[in-house]
Amino acid sequence: MKTNRGIFSVISLAAIVIIGISWPHQLPAKTAATKADSAAQWSVQVDKVDSGDVNLASSFQIAIYENLLDQLGKTKTFKHVYRSGDSNASNIADLLILKTTVEKYTAGSETRRAVTTVSGATKLKVRTQLCTRDGRVVLERVVNGNVRFFGSNLRATHNLARNVAKAMKEASLPEAVTPAPAQTSAASSIAKLESSLR
């Protein structure tokens, strides 16, 4: 009996070692494919929210903007999420600009929502556009956000940003075009110049 257990444990150990040795050869291929996919992602710059013709408190505009930055960052849809006016965004080749315009706003009441679940909802409706630097619209969606039951009125901005981020994640964006690297680097140009001077 003891010999059978010893043989069984040696065979099990050998099987585990063989599986362990052969397994890592498959992982780098998946990692390379993942890196290739992430290299083709766009970056996005979120412009300030335009209230349009709607009388919207500045706290709502700021809350929508901040929540958009937060929710878009969480989706991992974009390589990087930039704020409006970020100087680092000017050097990015594959940059989309998110423009958000409020189309409709219905002020709610936290008290009415607490007393009855039928009335008091805060509702927001916005038009979002993803545009290239030259103004070409890549994606346009009308998205709603609201808070119907419990929560502050500003919770509608969080729900709206979550819905915008979800719409961006589910949308099929065109493939990002990364410019081809330069034919010669600065170091090789200097080396050629030095060799020609000799």
Secondary structure, DSSP 4 states (H G I P E B T S, - for coil): -HHHHHHHHHHHHHHHHHHHHHGGGTHHHHHHHHHHHHHT--EEEEPPPB-TTS---HHHHHHHHHHHHHHHHHHT-SS-EEETT-GGGGG-SSEEEEEEEEEEEE---HHHHHH-SSS--EEEEEEEEEE-TT--EEEEEEEEEEE-SSS-TTHHHHHHHHHHHHHHHHS-PPPP-PPPPPSS-HHHHHHHHHHHH-
